[in-house]
């Protein structure tokens, strides 16, 4: 049984008379817990800032937070609970595409606008016109990674090792393969595993025998780190490449230097020399949490702000009006960069490529959509 998280200091446990309850469902425990907790840090920071300025339409935001444990069935359960029992007017979540795909039809049926911080599977926003996201989608990300592999890494042969139980991993691997082939590249090995596996040596041996120039690993940081370690143990020294599922400090804590010379796509690369909104976010985040921000901190922050700005522009708590206002988001100055929602309610924004040098992520360049 999943229960709501206890409200931390500064968050109200009971609904005040005049507030806007906003549901938040994330993987706060389980294998992707780092993703969920980083996102929640950004959401809480956004809520506190909005409320300190008087809230939205004279009402404060009240977060109702639930842990879905990274399980689609739990995501459906807690989202249903927040809509029917807590009366939330908006929903923020999830990181994991499989969880967003389970929850989106429920939000759509209830006319509760849902903003995903980082679910990149293209199918998510196809669940209905009340579903939005502030991240790029896998078709764009996969094509950008393929472009970078061909143009910058001069790769002509690639291998793929994907998690067949993950919608994100399967989809991103497919879009990479399409983009790589369209640029004259050839996928010489296509291997798979299932979430929870810990031994990848047989798949990596088959990849080694195919002699690719790069290995595409469209998975999450826990699996990626183990794959990298085992690949180096087998003598594979070619670069590994991947997507935003790598984006976690835990990646290099686990992998050590095994990912040296590898690359991944990221929704943001932080710099005080970036936009004013990014610089302000970096400074505020450091002051609040005493550490450097991660991409998911910014995406959680942007997701709640996009929802709140939609309510403000709608000028009402009427769901259709809020939905319409969010859909019209254009040139929004987010912490993760300026974003515009297209006709499919997906964010249009450039992809930053990150190179791992030793144990340090470094900016490698932009790939424009």
VOMARKE-7568 format. One record per residue (C-alpha): residue in three letters; x, y, z; residue number from 1. Coordinates in steps of 0.2 Angstrom, whole numbers, plus 5000, padded with zeros to 4 digits. Layout:
! residues N
R  res     x     y     z    n
R  ALA     X     Y     Z  NUM
...
//
This chain:
! residues 369
R  res     x     y     z    n
R  UNK  5000  5000  5000    1
R  UNK  5007  5017  4995    2
R  UNK  5004  5032  5007    3
R  UNK  5007  5050  5005    4
R  UNK  5024  5057  5011    5
R  UNK  5024  5067  5027    6
R  UNK  5024  5085  5023    7
R  UNK  5041  5092  5027    8
R  UNK  5043  5109  5037    9
R  UNK  5037  5123  5027   10
R  UNK  5024  5112  5018   11
R  UNK  5006  5112  5024   12
R  UNK  4999  5094  5029   13
R  UNK  4981  5099  5028   14
R  UNK  4972  5109  5015   15
R  UNK  4970  5128  5019   16
R  UNK  4954  5136  5014   17
R  UNK  4961  5145  4999   18
R  UNK  4975  5135  4991   19
R  UNK  4978  5126  4974   20
R  UNK  4982  5107  4978   21
R  UNK  4995  5100  4966   22
R  UNK  4999  5082  4965   23
R  UNK  5016  5076  4963   24
R  UNK  5020  5057  4959   25
R  UNK  5038  5051  4958   26
R  UNK  5049  5037  4961   27
R  UNK  5055  5042  4978   28
R  UNK  5061  5024  4982   29
R  UNK  5066  5010  4971   30
R  UNK  5080  5009  4957   31
R  UNK  5076  5026  4950   32
R  UNK  5075  5035  4967   33
R  UNK  5089  5047  4963   34
R  UNK  5078  5054  4949   35
R  UNK  5063  5056  4959   36
R  UNK  5071  5064  4974   37
R  UNK  5081  5076  4963   38
R  UNK  5065  5081  4954   39
R  UNK  5056  5084  4970   40
R  UNK  5069  5095  4976   41
R  UNK  5066  5107  4961   42
R  UNK  5047  5106  4963   43
R  UNK  5048  5111  4982   44
R  UNK  5060  5125  4978   45
R  UNK  5048  5131  4964   46
R  UNK  5033  5130  4976   47
R  UNK  5041  5140  4990   48
R  UNK  5046  5153  4978   49
R  UNK  5029  5155  4970   50
R  UNK  5021  5155  4987   51
R  UNK  5033  5168  4994   52
R  UNK  5027  5180  4980   53
R  UNK  5009  5178  4985   54
R  UNK  5005  5162  4976   55
R  UNK  4994  5161  4960   56
R  UNK  4978  5170  4959   57
R  UNK  4980  5175  4977   58
R  UNK  4981  5157  4982   59
R  UNK  4996  5147  4988   60
R  UNK  5001  5130  4980   61
R  UNK  5000  5115  4991   62
R  UNK  5010  5100  4986   63
R  UNK  5002  5083  4988   64
R  UNK  5017  5071  4986   65
R  UNK  5016  5052  4983   66
R  UNK  5029  5039  4980   67
R  UNK  5025  5027  4966   68
R  UNK  5041  5017  4969   69
R  UNK  5045  5017  4950   70
R  UNK  5030  5005  4947   71
R  UNK  5017  5009  4933   72
R  UNK  5003  5001  4943   73
R  UNK  5008  5011  4959   74
R  UNK  5008  5027  4948   75
R  UNK  4990  5023  4942   76
R  UNK  4985  5020  4960   77
R  UNK  4992  5036  4968   78
R  UNK  4987  5047  4954   79
R  UNK  4969  5041  4956   80
R  UNK  4970  5043  4975   81
R  UNK  4976  5061  4973   82
R  UNK  4962  5066  4960   83
R  UNK  4948  5057  4969   84
R  UNK  4953  5060  4988   85
R  UNK  4964  5075  4988   86
R  UNK  4955  5085  4974   87
R  UNK  4972  5090  4965   88
R  UNK  4970  5103  4951   89
R  UNK  4986  5099  4943   90
R  UNK  4998  5084  4942   91
R  UNK  5017  5084  4941   92
R  UNK  5026  5068  4936   93
R  UNK  5033  5057  4931   94
R  UNK  5052  5054  4926   95
R  UNK  5049  5036  4921   96
R  UNK  5040  5035  4905   97
R  UNK  5031  5019  4909   98
R  UNK  5024  5027  4925   99
R  UNK  5018  5043  4915  100
R  UNK  5010  5032  4902  101
R  UNK  5000  5023  4916  102
R  UNK  4995  5039  4924  103
R  UNK  4991  5050  4909  104
R  UNK  4975  5042  4904  105
R  UNK  4968  5045  4922  106
R  UNK  4973  5063  4922  107
R  UNK  4965  5065  4905  108
R  UNK  4949  5057  4910  109
R  UNK  4948  5068  4925  110
R  UNK  4953  5084  4916  111
R  UNK  4968  5087  4927  112
R  UNK  4983  5095  4918  113
R  UNK  4998  5084  4920  114
R  UNK  5016  5091  4917  115
R  UNK  5030  5078  4915  116
R  UNK  5047  5084  4920  117
R  UNK  5057  5072  4910  118
R  UNK  5047  5057  4902  119
R  UNK  5053  5057  4885  120
R  UNK  5043  5043  4877  121
R  UNK  5033  5051  4862  122
R  UNK  5018  5041  4867  123
R  UNK  5016  5051  4884  124
R  UNK  5008  5067  4877  125
R  UNK  4998  5056  4864  126
R  UNK  4987  5051  4879  127
R  UNK  4977  5067  4878  128
R  UNK  4977  5086  4877  129
R  UNK  4978  5088  4896  130
R  UNK  4996  5080  4895  131
R  UNK  5011  5091  4894  132
R  UNK  5030  5089  4896  133
R  UNK  5045  5101  4898  134
R  UNK  5058  5090  4891  135
R  UNK  5063  5084  4874  136
R  UNK  5056  5068  4867  137
R  UNK  5065  5052  4862  138
R  UNK  5063  5054  4844  139
R  UNK  5073  5071  4845  140
R  UNK  5085  5065  4858  141
R  UNK  5089  5048  4849  142
R  UNK  5091  5057  4832  143
R  UNK  5103  5070  4841  144
R  UNK  5114  5056  4848  145
R  UNK  5115  5048  4831  146
R  UNK  5120  5064  4823  147
R  UNK  5133  5067  4836  148
R  UNK  5140  5049  4834  149
R  UNK  5142  5051  4815  150
R  UNK  5147  5069  4814  151
R  UNK  5158  5071  4829  152
R  UNK  5164  5054  4834  153
R  UNK  5165  5048  4815  154
R  UNK  5156  5032  4819  155
R  UNK  5150  5021  4805  156
R  UNK  5146  5005  4815  157
R  UNK  5136  5005  4831  158
R  UNK  5130  4992  4844  159
R  UNK  5115  4994  4855  160
R  UNK  5111  4986  4872  161
R  UNK  5094  4990  4878  162
R  UNK  5082  4986  4893  163
R  UNK  5067  4977  4884  164
R  UNK  5056  4980  4900  165
R  UNK  5058  4999  4898  166
R  UNK  5048  5009  4886  167
R  UNK  5061  5023  4887  168
R  UNK  5075  5011  4883  169
R  UNK  5067  5002  4869  170
R  UNK  5060  5018  4861  171
R  UNK  5077  5028  4863  172
R  UNK  5086  5014  4855  173
R  UNK  5075  5013  4841  174
R  UNK  5076  5031  4837  175
R  UNK  5095  5031  4838  176
R  UNK  5095  5016  4826  177
R  UNK  5084  5025  4813  178
R  UNK  5094  5041  4815  179
R  UNK  5111  5032  4813  180
R  UNK  5105  5022  4798  181
R  UNK  5098  5038  4790  182
R  UNK  5116  5045  4791  183
R  UNK  5124  5030  4783  184
R  UNK  5128  5021  4799  185
R  UNK  5125  5003  4802  186
R  UNK  5119  4994  4818  187
R  UNK  5130  4979  4819  188
R  UNK  5124  4971  4835  189
R  UNK  5107  4973  4844  190
R  UNK  5107  4966  4862  191
R  UNK  5095  4966  4876  192
R  UNK  5093  4963  4894  193
R  UNK  5079  4965  4907  194
R  UNK  5078  4977  4922  195
R  UNK  5086  4969  4937  196
R  UNK  5099  4959  4927  197
R  UNK  5117  4962  4934  198
R  UNK  5127  4951  4922  199
R  UNK  5129  4958  4904  200
R  UNK  5145  4949  4899  201
R  UNK  5137  4938  4886  202
R  UNK  5129  4953  4877  203
R  UNK  5145  4963  4878  204
R  UNK  5155  4948  4871  205
R  UNK  5143  4947  4856  206
R  UNK  5145  4966  4854  207
R  UNK  5164  4965  4855  208
R  UNK  5164  4952  4841  209
R  UNK  5154  4963  4830  210
R  UNK  5168  4977  4832  211
R  UNK  5157  4993  4833  212
R  UNK  5164  5010  4834  213
R  UNK  5152  5015  4848  214
R  UNK  5140  5006  4860  215
R  UNK  5123  5014  4862  216
R  UNK  5116  5011  4880  217
R  UNK  5099  5019  4881  218
R  UNK  5096  5014  4899  219
R  UNK  5095  5021  4916  220
R  UNK  5111  5026  4927  221
R  UNK  5111  5010  4938  222
R  UNK  5112  4998  4923  223
R  UNK  5123  5009  4912  224
R  UNK  5136  5010  4926  225
R  UNK  5137  4991  4927  226
R  UNK  5137  4989  4909  227
R  UNK  5152  5001  4908  228
R  UNK  5162  4992  4921  229
R  UNK  5159  4975  4913  230
R  UNK  5163  4982  4895  231
R  UNK  5180  4988  4901  232
R  UNK  5183  4972  4910  233
R  UNK  5180  4963  4893  234
R  UNK  5193  4975  4884  235
R  UNK  5180  4986  4876  236
R  UNK  5188  5003  4875  237
R  UNK  5177  5011  4863  238
R  UNK  5165  5025  4869  239
R  UNK  5148  5021  4876  240
R  UNK  5134  5034  4872  241
R  UNK  5117  5036  4879  242
R  UNK  5103  5048  4884  243
R  UNK  5096  5058  4898  244
R  UNK  5094  5042  4908  245
R  UNK  5112  5043  4912  246
R  UNK  5109  5060  4921  247
R  UNK  5113  5056  4939  248
R  UNK  5128  5059  4951  249
R  UNK  5126  5041  4955  250
R  UNK  5131  5036  4938  251
R  UNK  5150  5040  4941  252
R  UNK  5149  5035  4959  253
R  UNK  5145  5018  4953  254
R  UNK  5155  5017  4937  255
R  UNK  5171  5026  4943  256
R  UNK  5182  5029  4928  257
R  UNK  5174  5016  4917  258
R  UNK  5164  5029  4907  259
R  UNK  5180  5040  4903  260
R  UNK  5178  5045  4885  261
R  UNK  5159  5041  4884  262
R  UNK  5145  5053  4880  263
R  UNK  5127  5056  4884  264
R  UNK  5113  5068  4879  265
R  UNK  5107  5080  4893  266
R  UNK  5092  5092  4894  267
R  UNK  5103  5106  4901  268
R  UNK  5121  5110  4905  269
R  UNK  5122  5122  4919  270
R  UNK  5132  5138  4917  271
R  UNK  5131  5155  4926  272
R  UNK  5134  5162  4909  273
R  UNK  5118  5155  4902  274
R  UNK  5101  5163  4903  275
R  UNK  5097  5175  4917  276
R  UNK  5084  5162  4923  277
R  UNK  5097  5148  4923  278
R  UNK  5110  5159  4933  279
R  UNK  5096  5164  4946  280
R  UNK  5091  5146  4948  281
R  UNK  5109  5140  4950  282
R  UNK  5112  5153  4964  283
R  UNK  5096  5150  4973  284
R  UNK  5098  5131  4972  285
R  UNK  5115  5132  4979  286
R  UNK  5109  5143  4994  287
R  UNK  5095  5132  4998  288
R  UNK  5103  5114  4996  289
R  UNK  5121  5118  4998  290
R  UNK  5126  5108  4982  291
R  UNK  5126  5110  4963  292
R  UNK  5110  5107  4954  293
R  UNK  5107  5092  4943  294
R  UNK  5096  5092  4927  295
R  UNK  5081  5084  4935  296
R  UNK  5081  5098  4949  297
R  UNK  5079  5111  4935  298
R  UNK  5066  5100  4926  299
R  UNK  5055  5098  4941  300
R  UNK  5057  5116  4945  301
R  UNK  5052  5121  4927  302
R  UNK  5037  5108  4927  303
R  UNK  5029  5116  4942  304
R  UNK  5032  5134  4936  305
R  UNK  5025  5130  4919  306
R  UNK  5009  5124  4927  307
R  UNK  5008  5139  4939  308
R  UNK  5011  5151  4925  309
R  UNK  4997  5143  4915  310
R  UNK  4985  5145  4929  311
R  UNK  4990  5163  4931  312
R  UNK  4987  5167  4913  313
R  UNK  4971  5157  4913  314
R  UNK  4965  5169  4927  315
R  UNK  4954  5155  4933  316
R  UNK  4954  5137  4941  317
R  UNK  4943  5131  4927  318
R  UNK  4952  5115  4920  319
R  UNK  4949  5119  4901  320
R  UNK  4955  5137  4903  321
R  UNK  4971  5131  4912  322
R  UNK  4974  5117  4899  323
R  UNK  4973  5130  4885  324
R  UNK  4984  5142  4894  325
R  UNK  4998  5129  4897  326
R  UNK  4997  5123  4879  327
R  UNK  5001  5141  4873  328
R  UNK  5017  5141  4883  329
R  UNK  5030  5150  4872  330
R  UNK  5048  5156  4875  331
R  UNK  5046  5152  4893  332
R  UNK  5062  5156  4903  333
R  UNK  5065  5140  4912  334
R  UNK  5080  5135  4923  335
R  UNK  5084  5121  4910  336
R  UNK  5083  5134  4896  337
R  UNK  5070  5143  4886  338
R  UNK  5056  5131  4880  339
R  UNK  5041  5132  4869  340
R  UNK  5027  5119  4869  341
R  UNK  5023  5113  4851  342
R  UNK  5006  5107  4844  343
R  UNK  5009  5090  4853  344
R  UNK  5012  5099  4869  345
R  UNK  5031  5093  4869  346
R  UNK  5045  5105  4873  347
R  UNK  5056  5111  4858  348
R  UNK  5073  5114  4865  349
R  UNK  5091  5110  4860  350
R  UNK  5100  5094  4866  351
R  UNK  5117  5096  4875  352
R  UNK  5130  5083  4873  353
R  UNK  5141  5079  4888  354
R  UNK  5158  5070  4888  355
R  UNK  5164  5061  4903  356
R  UNK  5182  5065  4906  357
R  UNK  5189  5054  4919  358
R  UNK  5175  5055  4932  359
R  UNK  5169  5072  4927  360
R  UNK  5155  5077  4915  361
R  UNK  5160  5091  4903  362
R  UNK  5151  5101  4890  363
R  UNK  5154  5094  4873  364
R  UNK  5142  5104  4862  365
R  UNK  5124  5107  4857  366
R  UNK  5113  5098  4844  367
R  UNK  5099  5109  4838  368
R  UNK  5082  5101  4835  369
//
